[in-house]
Amino acid sequence: MSKALIAMSGGVDSSVAVYLMQQKGYDCVGVTMRLYDNGDLRCSDKTCCSLDDVEDARSVAGRLGVPFYVVNFMEDFECKVIRNFVDSYLNGITPNPCIECNRHMKFAHLYQKAQELGCDKIVTGHYARVRFNEESGRYELLKGLDDTKDQSYVLYSLTQEQLAHTDFPLGDYPKTKVREIAEANGFINARKHDSQDICFVPDGHYDRFIEDYVGHELPKGNFVDVDGNVLGTHKGIIHYTIGQRKGLGIAAKEPLYVKEIRPETNEVVLSNHEAIFSDTLLAGDFNWVSISEPAEPIRVMAKARYKHVAQPATATVKGDKVEVVFDEKQRAITKGQAVVLYDGDVVLGGGTIL
C-alpha cells in the first residue's frame, strides 16, 4: 500500500485531506509542525498552529486511525520565515510569509520527513491541483476548482521533484463540500473558522510584533511628496505599505497614498492616486514550475498579490530575472510580494517583485 504524509494544521481542510487520501487507498501518517513558541504569542481563532489546533489535529487523526506526530521546526521557522519577515519590513519591503513557509517548511522539511518515513506522497489541505503533462513530460501546478478558495498563488516555488510527490486532494472540491465531508465523519473542527492572519502575528498588528522582535520602537521620519517636499511626520516605516491611504494623519486638498518607502533616508513618499499605478515590474528568485524557462516573451495572466485578479501581461526573461509588462497599469505593485503567472488554470511560474 502506498503511504502519504499529511500536513495537519488542525483545520478542517487538512483533516478532510487525510480522509480523502484514505479513500484513495493510502496508508496515512499525520504530522503537525511546531513552528514557534505559542506561549510567546497572542492566539486567536483567525490563525493556525496554536496548541488547540494541535489537539484538534490529534483528535481527527485518532478518529481516522492515523498515526500522529508533532515535529519541531521552530529554529528554522524563526530563521527563514520570521526573521525574513522582520528584515523585509525594516527594509521597506512587504513580504508574504506564507510563501516562505510553504517553500522552507512544508515542501522542504516535511518533504524530507516524508522520505524518512517511507512516504510516497506529501499532502496538504491547499486548494490546488497537480497533473502530469504527457506531452511536455513535466508535472503541472493548477488552480483549485473552487475559484473562491484557490491557493495556487502561494505554491509557485514547488519544484518538479516536489510536485511529483505532492497531492492536493481538496483541489477538486468546493469548500462547502469539504465541510460536509468533515461533518459526516464527525470531525471536531468541521465548523472551525478558516485561518486568515499570519500565524505568528495572530492579532494582526505586524508593526507591534516587529518592534517587540527588535526590542525597540522604530524611529519616526518624514512624509515627503514626489518632489521631496516635507508633508509631515510618520510613525516609522514599518507602519506603511504601498497603496495605503488610511492612517497617514496628513491633511491635504486631495487624498494621499503611499507611493514609495525609502529605508535609507527613513522617508515615506506620498502621492495622488494616479501616481501609484504602474504597468511594469521586475521579479527575481523566479521559479518556472509547470514549464521550462521560455526563450521568447510569452503572453500570460499575472497576479501581483494574493487577492489581485489576474491581468493580461507579457513576461520576458531578462538574465536571472523576469520582466512583466501589464496591458494596463496596475494599482500599488509592491516590492516583496510575489508575481505569479498563469495560462488558464496552469501556474507557469512566479517570483519575488523587486
SEGUVEX-46713 format. One line per 2 residues: number of its first residue (from 1); their letters; for each residue x, y, z of C-alpha. Coordinates in Angstrom, 3 decimals. Layout:
N
NUM) A) X,Y,Z; ...
***
This chain:
354
1) MS) 0.000,0.000,0.000; 1.248,3.498,-0.872
3) KA) 1.965,5.775,2.065; 1.174,9.512,2.438
5) LI) 2.347,12.092,4.961; -0.393,14.644,5.651
7) AM) 0.487,18.088,6.997; -2.253,18.621,9.599
9) SG) -2.761,22.196,10.802; -5.763,21.372,12.981
11) GV) -8.144,22.974,10.493; -10.949,21.338,8.556
13) DS) -9.104,21.377,5.214; -6.097,19.287,6.195
15) SV) -8.348,16.984,8.223; -10.506,16.214,5.197
17) AV) -7.314,15.770,3.159; -6.466,12.787,5.410
19) YL) -9.894,11.248,4.841; -9.715,11.720,1.057
21) MQ) -6.250,10.139,0.860; -7.550,7.163,2.846
23) QK) -10.363,6.867,0.317; -7.720,6.729,-2.424
25) GY) -6.201,3.740,-0.664; -3.214,5.414,1.003
27) DC) -1.772,4.446,4.361; -1.661,7.882,6.041
29) VG) 0.569,9.498,8.651; -0.490,12.834,10.208
31) VT) 2.118,15.446,11.096; 1.684,18.845,12.740
33) MR) 4.584,21.265,12.551; 5.504,23.174,15.693
35) LY) 6.786,26.428,14.236; 7.013,28.844,17.161
37) DN) 6.592,29.041,20.929; 2.846,29.545,21.303
39) GD) 3.335,30.814,24.840; 5.104,33.877,23.493
41) LR) 2.299,34.871,21.158; -1.285,36.056,21.443
43) CS) -3.572,33.488,19.804; -6.878,33.994,18.037
45) DK) -9.381,31.974,16.037; -8.027,33.594,12.846
47) TC) -4.729,31.715,12.798; -3.449,28.166,12.731
49) CS) -0.736,26.382,14.727; -1.984,27.078,18.274
51) LD) -1.952,24.386,20.961; -5.700,23.920,20.438
53) DV) -5.010,23.297,16.742; -2.570,20.507,17.638
55) ED) -5.227,18.836,19.770; -7.827,19.200,17.003
57) AR) -5.427,17.533,14.552; -4.701,14.772,17.062
59) SV) -8.461,14.225,17.561; -9.123,13.816,13.829
61) AG) -6.096,11.541,13.387; -7.362,9.368,16.228
63) RL) -10.856,9.227,14.742; -9.425,8.070,11.413
65) GV) -6.956,5.630,12.984; -3.946,7.533,11.653
67) PF) -0.543,7.701,13.437; 0.077,11.309,14.507
69) YV) 3.293,13.185,15.218; 4.288,16.725,16.169
71) VN) 7.610,17.811,14.647; 9.648,20.745,15.908
73) FM) 10.765,23.143,13.165; 10.901,26.209,15.438
75) ED) 14.544,27.123,14.900; 14.383,27.061,11.103
77) FE) 10.992,28.788,11.025; 12.381,31.629,13.133
79) CK) 15.412,31.938,10.873; 13.829,31.556,7.429
81) VI) 10.323,32.936,7.914; 10.034,35.220,10.962
83) RN) 13.437,36.883,10.613; 12.907,37.343,6.876
85) FV) 9.514,38.908,7.621; 11.018,41.389,10.086
87) DS) 14.048,42.231,7.936; 11.814,42.841,4.923
89) YL) 9.664,45.393,6.744; 12.762,47.103,8.157
91) NG) 13.962,47.484,4.565; 10.724,48.940,3.245
93) IT) 9.563,45.651,1.689; 6.185,43.958,2.221
95) PN) 6.744,40.172,2.336; 4.393,37.196,2.063
97) PC) 5.493,34.813,4.847; 3.037,32.085,3.779
99) IE) 5.040,31.625,0.577; 8.277,31.295,2.560
101) CN) 6.637,28.841,4.957; 5.484,26.673,2.057
103) RH) 8.922,26.865,0.439; 11.049,26.106,3.507
105) MK) 8.780,24.239,5.941; 6.023,22.293,4.174
107) FA) 7.808,21.368,0.963; 11.397,21.151,2.190
109) HL) 11.413,19.939,5.796; 8.180,17.956,5.569
111) YQ) 9.238,16.519,2.219; 12.415,15.278,3.899
113) KA) 10.377,13.887,6.812; 8.124,12.068,4.340
115) QE) 11.145,10.379,2.800; 12.411,9.364,6.238
117) LG) 9.037,7.748,6.997; 8.918,5.968,3.656
119) CD) 6.005,8.021,2.322; 5.323,8.213,-1.407
121) KI) 3.341,11.446,-1.157; 3.301,14.642,0.871
123) VT) -0.211,16.044,1.199; -1.578,19.409,2.351
125) GH) -5.040,20.946,2.546; -4.304,23.583,-0.113
127) YA) -6.908,24.237,-2.782; -4.753,23.469,-5.819
129) RV) -4.130,20.550,-8.189; -1.209,18.628,-9.704
131) RF) -1.215,16.765,-13.012; 1.370,15.233,-15.298
133) NE) 1.560,16.575,-18.859; 2.474,13.669,-21.125
135) ES) 3.377,15.984,-23.986; 5.863,18.152,-22.075
137) GR) 6.980,15.444,-19.663; 6.510,17.868,-16.754
139) YE) 4.294,17.988,-13.699; 1.976,20.986,-13.679
141) LL) 0.596,23.032,-10.785; -3.005,24.090,-11.363
143) KG) -5.550,26.290,-9.644; -8.100,24.685,-7.351
145) LD) -11.515,24.235,-8.966; -13.132,26.439,-6.301
147) DT) -12.070,29.890,-7.538; -13.010,31.484,-4.223
149) KD) -10.530,29.263,-2.338; -7.737,28.784,-4.917
151) QS) -4.311,28.843,-3.214; -2.034,28.112,-6.166
153) YV) -0.513,31.610,-5.830; 1.397,30.654,-2.653
155) LY) 2.696,27.377,-4.122; 4.647,28.622,-7.160
157) SL) 8.028,27.732,-5.609; 7.413,23.969,-5.902
159) TQ) 9.998,22.039,-7.904; 9.356,19.234,-10.374
161) EQ) 10.635,16.672,-7.869; 8.334,18.026,-5.164
163) LA) 5.301,18.126,-7.487; 5.933,14.507,-8.464
165) HT) 5.459,13.516,-4.816; 2.721,16.005,-3.825
167) DF) -1.051,15.613,-3.712; -3.660,18.320,-3.089
169) PL) -6.860,16.257,-2.686; -9.040,19.316,-1.961
171) GD) -8.275,20.862,-5.358; -11.272,19.138,-6.931
173) YP) -13.754,20.210,-4.230; -15.627,23.373,-3.231
175) KT) -15.212,24.439,0.399; -18.866,23.679,1.147
177) KV) -18.344,20.030,0.182; -15.206,19.829,2.349
179) RE) -17.206,20.929,5.409; -19.949,18.432,4.551
181) IA) -17.384,15.611,4.479; -15.993,16.755,7.849
183) EA) -19.446,16.862,9.440; -20.417,13.475,8.006
185) NG) -17.313,11.984,9.644; -17.815,13.725,12.984
187) FI) -14.640,15.813,12.860; -14.317,18.162,15.841
189) NA) -13.246,21.012,13.536; -15.985,20.666,10.876
191) RK) -17.267,24.211,11.519; -13.974,25.747,12.628
193) HD) -13.223,29.186,11.157; -10.601,29.378,8.414
195) SQ) -7.258,30.843,9.456; -6.784,34.311,7.959
197) DI) -3.977,36.144,9.696; -0.273,35.330,9.709
199) CF) 0.165,32.537,12.254; 2.905,34.234,14.300
201) VP) 1.057,37.597,14.330; -2.383,36.386,15.437
203) DG) -3.679,39.809,16.453; -2.815,41.293,13.042
205) HY) -0.581,44.048,14.456; 2.546,43.463,12.361
207) DR) 4.143,46.727,13.483; 3.848,45.833,17.178
209) FI) 5.218,42.342,16.524; 8.250,43.761,14.691
211) ED) 9.025,46.296,17.422; 8.719,43.543,20.046
213) YV) 11.056,41.369,17.977; 13.775,44.021,17.554
215) GH) 13.295,45.310,21.103; 12.653,48.981,20.396
217) EL) 10.350,51.395,18.595; 11.342,52.323,15.056
219) PK) 12.373,55.961,14.542; 9.910,58.462,13.174
221) GN) 10.718,60.187,9.884; 9.359,62.451,7.195
223) FV) 6.444,62.070,4.868; 7.545,63.675,1.595
225) DV) 5.899,64.255,-1.762; 7.385,63.076,-5.071
227) DG) 9.393,66.338,-5.289; 10.925,65.828,-1.837
229) NV) 8.845,68.439,-0.006; 8.200,67.512,3.630
231) LG) 4.499,66.930,4.332; 4.608,65.736,7.924
233) TH) 5.994,63.083,10.264; 5.439,59.345,10.006
235) KG) 5.456,56.820,12.888; 8.174,54.568,11.400
237) II) 8.392,52.896,8.001; 7.102,49.512,9.225
239) HY) 3.656,51.058,9.726; 3.134,51.601,5.982
241) TI) 2.820,49.711,2.725; 2.467,50.740,-0.902
243) GQ) -1.007,51.996,-1.797; -2.009,52.712,1.803
245) RK) -4.347,55.662,2.344; -5.755,55.246,5.844
247) GL) -3.861,56.145,8.988; -1.484,58.685,7.427
249) GI) -2.680,61.604,9.539; -1.916,64.159,6.803
251) AA) -4.310,66.968,5.959; -4.269,67.647,2.206
253) KE) -6.502,69.047,-0.527; -6.736,65.623,-2.176
255) PL) -6.384,62.072,-0.837; -2.774,60.932,-0.476
257) YV) -1.386,57.402,-0.829; 1.903,55.702,-0.012
259) KE) 3.875,55.546,-3.260; 7.330,54.540,-2.023
261) IR) 9.171,53.627,1.183; 12.808,54.752,1.461
263) PE) 14.536,52.961,4.353; 17.906,54.551,3.550
265) TN) 16.543,58.039,4.320; 13.668,56.900,6.586
267) EV) 11.161,58.633,4.303; 7.696,57.639,3.160
269) VL) 6.743,59.145,-0.204; 3.119,60.172,-0.675
271) SN) 1.352,60.921,-3.952; -2.057,61.209,-5.543
273) HE) -3.934,58.059,-6.521; -2.927,58.094,-10.176
275) AI) 0.780,58.024,-9.319; 0.620,54.641,-7.541
277) FS) -0.341,52.869,-10.787; 2.331,51.254,-12.976
279) DT) 2.434,48.716,-15.791; 5.861,47.111,-15.356
281) LL) 7.574,45.061,-12.672; 10.799,43.101,-12.353
283) AG) 10.853,39.830,-10.409; 13.757,37.823,-9.041
285) DF) 14.212,34.386,-7.431; 11.916,33.169,-10.211
287) NW) 10.732,29.564,-10.437; 9.286,28.214,-13.671
289) VS) 7.149,25.490,-12.164; 4.976,23.983,-14.915
291) IS) 7.048,24.932,-17.973; 10.729,25.279,-18.746
293) EP) 12.134,28.808,-18.936; 10.813,30.405,-22.161
295) AE) 13.364,31.695,-24.658; 10.948,34.291,-26.055
297) PI) 8.423,36.686,-24.470; 5.149,34.924,-23.589
299) RV) 1.606,36.097,-23.036; 0.310,35.367,-19.545
301) MA) -2.270,36.257,-16.948; -0.389,37.706,-13.976
303) KA) -1.258,38.221,-10.304; 0.884,40.755,-8.415
305) RY) -0.520,39.882,-4.967; -2.677,37.171,-3.446
307) KH) -6.054,38.895,-3.835; -5.179,40.551,-7.150
309) VA) -7.397,39.488,-10.049; -5.038,38.108,-12.708
311) QP) -4.472,40.564,-15.544; -3.173,40.106,-19.127
313) AT) 0.544,40.784,-19.488; 3.723,39.856,-21.354
315) AT) 6.550,38.128,-19.473; 10.143,38.269,-20.681
317) VK) 13.172,36.538,-19.175; 15.995,39.018,-18.642
319) GD) 19.064,37.209,-17.320; 18.183,35.742,-13.939
321) KV) 15.094,37.957,-13.631; 11.700,38.206,-15.312
323) EV) 10.084,41.415,-16.526; 6.300,41.530,-16.532
325) VF) 4.561,44.253,-18.544; 0.822,44.505,-17.971
327) DE) -1.515,45.574,-20.770; -2.983,48.150,-18.385
329) KQ) -1.486,49.905,-15.368; -1.988,48.128,-12.041
331) RA) -2.517,49.644,-8.605; 0.198,49.525,-5.943
333) IT) 2.647,46.931,-7.259; 4.676,46.219,-4.135
335) KG) 8.252,45.085,-3.525; 8.414,41.798,-1.640
337) QA) 5.083,40.464,-2.851; 5.018,37.664,-5.420
339) VV) 4.036,37.883,-9.062; 2.578,34.604,-10.307
341) LY) 1.989,33.850,-13.982; -0.876,31.728,-15.314
343) DG) -2.008,30.173,-18.570; -5.629,29.364,-17.862
345) DV) -5.582,27.183,-14.741; -1.897,26.313,-15.088
347) VL) 0.678,28.092,-12.906; 3.592,28.819,-15.228
349) GG) 5.860,30.255,-12.545; 6.399,33.011,-10.036
351) GT) 8.962,35.169,-8.287; 9.504,37.986,-5.821
353) IL) 8.779,41.532,-7.007; 11.963,43.602,-6.885
***
